[in-house]
């Protein structure tokens, strides 16, 4: 990662910090840093020590859990204007990372060292409220994920994943889809083939084209 000079202009990305107290601003100006990283950069690995709070200014990374057999499941993504719930958990609990993250789109982050983060949590009501509000929202998202994994069938989760892409042309390989669903590529390929036979989708190399959103939506909500 490359370090860049920092000002506090980035605070505009986080409206909840608009009324941040002056001592907190002074601390941030002194200790916070802006870092950038390209696609493919590993932000942290499972079991590693957590040394800083991360506030995303631009780009996207995915946070995932890897099983002992090497199978991956997507937990969530961190986009511009967001923070990382697992990082927050580790800082508050003084624990190591329970998952890993990798950059999917070039990122630009504000990094607040753990010592400065802890001081802000003690001294700044505005910062503390911001952290805990974001933490609560992201925990809710993880509970939704748990519900999907525990109570929804794979075909319903696959339909929802395709619909959530926001486009009828989903540019993902079968392996990438399998990683997000926490299953094997062969399982995803078989299910996509069934969708194709029903004329709900068509498939190309590294791409899934949605042909019948209504049927996928019906399945996803089943």
Secondary structure as UniProt FT lines:
FT   STRAND          2..4
FT   HELIX           9..13
FT   HELIX           15..17
FT   TURN            18..19
FT   HELIX           22..31
FT   STRAND          33..37
FT   TURN            39..40
FT   STRAND          42..44
FT   TURN            46..47
FT   STRAND          52..66
FT   TURN            68..69
FT   STRAND          72..79
FT   TURN            80..81
FT   HELIX           85..93
FT   STRAND          100..113
FT   HELIX           114..123
FT   HELIX           125..151
FT   HELIX           154..164
FT   STRAND          169..170
FT   HELIX           174..181
FT   HELIX           185..197
FT   TURN            198..199
FT   STRAND          201..204
FT   TURN            205..206
FT   STRAND          207..210
FT   HELIX           213..220
//
